[in-house]
Amino acid sequence: MYKKHLGFAFNILSLGLFFPGILLTMFMLDMSMLVDLSGSSLSSALVNKELSIIDTIQELWQDDRILVASLIFMFTVCIPLLKTMVMTVAYFTKNLIMERRLVNFVNNISKWSMADVFVVAVFLAILSTNHADTVNTQQLSIFGFKIVFEVSTQTFSAAGEGFYYFTAYCFLSMLGTQFASSYIQSKQCR
């Protein structure tokens, strides 16, 4: 019986991590360009973004990337909420057959909800661009004068608080589902 209670507790705790995970900054990206001409420097910020999952979905939607926005919304918002709701109903259900069906349903959609782990992996790939620098030396000739200058770009990315909340949500949610499934399997063996 403790597995059932642990499963429910982990699912509720994961829900508490879910909302900050989708609302807080998932990643920060800063890209700047620097031009060095004879000791004088000119810099310009090319990209300076802090995005949460919800911000990312909104930005994709506004950029008419509706399919990608819809998929991210479905896999990182809808399925996790549905999964938690179904696991809560299963916890309070007194009918073992209904509880088994609900937990089996969650196990089946859990394969699809692994897409939320995929989203975290994509953000990790984005974060791997951390401190990527490029330097190009250019030469310009004007009226016989040669001007040599360097153009460099620097990319900095970092995980935000939302990344850690969402990652913790993913692990606790999977753990909660595993405990609930284990409880149901132990009931079937009897």
N, C-alpha and C positions, 0 to 999 in steps of 0.2 A: 504494500500500500504506500510505502514511503516513496517509491519511484513515481507513482501518480502525483503525489504532492510536490515532489522535486521538479517534475516535468512542468507542472502548472506554475510553480514559483519561477523557474527559469524563463518560461514564456512571458510571464508578467514583467519580470526584470528586463527582459530583452525589449519589450514594448517601451519601457521607460528610457531605454537607450536609443530606440528607433527614431523618435521624434527629434532629439537633438542631432542625431546622425544625418537626417535629411535636411534639417533647417540650418545648421551651423556650417561654416566654411569647410568644404571638403579638401580643397587645394587652393594654393596661391601660386600665381604665375607672374613673373616680372621679367620682361625682356627689354633691354635697352641697347642703344647704339651710341658709339663714341667715335668721333672723328678727331684725329690728332694731326694738326698741320703746323709744322715748325714750332713745336712746344706749346701751341695754343690748342685747347680742347673744346669741343662742342659735343654735348650729350643730349640725347632725346629718349624719352620712354616710348617704346613701341607698343608694349602690352603691359598692363598692370591690372590683373584680375584676381578677385577672390570669389570663388563660386561654391555654392552648396549644391546638393543634388537637385533641390527644387529650383534654384537659380539656373542650373544647367538645363533642366527641362524647359523652363520658360524661355531661355535664350535660344535653344534649338527650335522651339515652337515659333518664336518670332522670326527666326531666320528661315522659316518654311521647311525645316527638316522635321516634318511632322511624324514620319515613320520612326525615326530614331528617338524623338522625344516621347512618342507613345510607348515604344518598347521599354525605354528606361523607366517611364512612369509605371507601366504595368509590372515590370519585374522588381523594381525597388520600392514601390509604394503599395500598389494594389495587392499583389500576391502575398507579401509579408503581413499586411493587415488582415487579409482573408484567412491566412494560416493561423494567426493568433486568435482571431475570432472563433474559428472552428475548433481550435484546441481548447479554448475556454468553454465552449458549449459542450465539448466531449468531457471535460473535467466535471462539469455539473450534471451530466446525464447519469441517471440511475440505471438505465437499461444498458447492460453489457454489450449486447449486439449492436446497438446504435453507437455506443462509444467506440467499439471496434471499427465500425464503418467510417466514423468520422476521423479516427486516427489513421486508418488506411488511406482515406482521401488525402489527408495532409501529407502522408508519406509519398503519395503519388505526385502531388503538386510540389513537393519539396525538390524534386528533380528540376522543376521549372524555376523554383525560387533560388536555385543555385546561381541563377543569373545575377542575384545581388552580390554574390561573392565574385562573380565575373566583373561586375562594375567596379568593385574595390580593386581588382587586379588591373583593370584599365587605368584607374587613377594612379596605381603604383607605377605603371609603365610611363604615364605622363610625368610622374615625379622623378623618373630616372634621368630626365634631362637636366637635372640640377647642376648648375655651374658649368654649362656648356659654353665655351668661349670660341669665337672665331676671329681671326685677324687677317685682313687683306691689305696689302700695300698697293696703292694705286699711283699712277703717274699721269699728270695732266700737262699738256703743252699749250701755252697761250703766248702768241707773238714771240716765239722762240725761247720763252722762259719755261723751264721745267719745274713743275710743282709736284713734290712727292708728299703724299699724305697716307695715313693709315685709317682704315675703317674697321672697327671691331664691334661685335655684338656679344652680349652676355645674357644668358638665360638662367634664371634662378627660379626654382619651384620648391614648394614645401607642402607638407601635409598640414591641414588645418584640424581644429578640434573635431569637426564633423566626421573626418576620416576615422578617428579613433573610436568615437561613439558608434559609428556604423559598423566598423569591424567587430567591436564588442557585441553589438546587437546580433550580427551574423552568427558568432560563436555560441552565444547564450541561447539563441533561438534553435540552433541545430542540437545543442545539448538538451534543451527542454523537450524537443520532439523525440529525441533518442530515448530519454527516460520514459516518456509516455508510451512509446512503442514497446519498450522493454516490459513495462507493466502489463500492457495488453497481451503480449506474447506469453508472459508468465501465467496469465489468466486462462489462455487457450490450452496450456499444457495440463491444467488441472481437470 
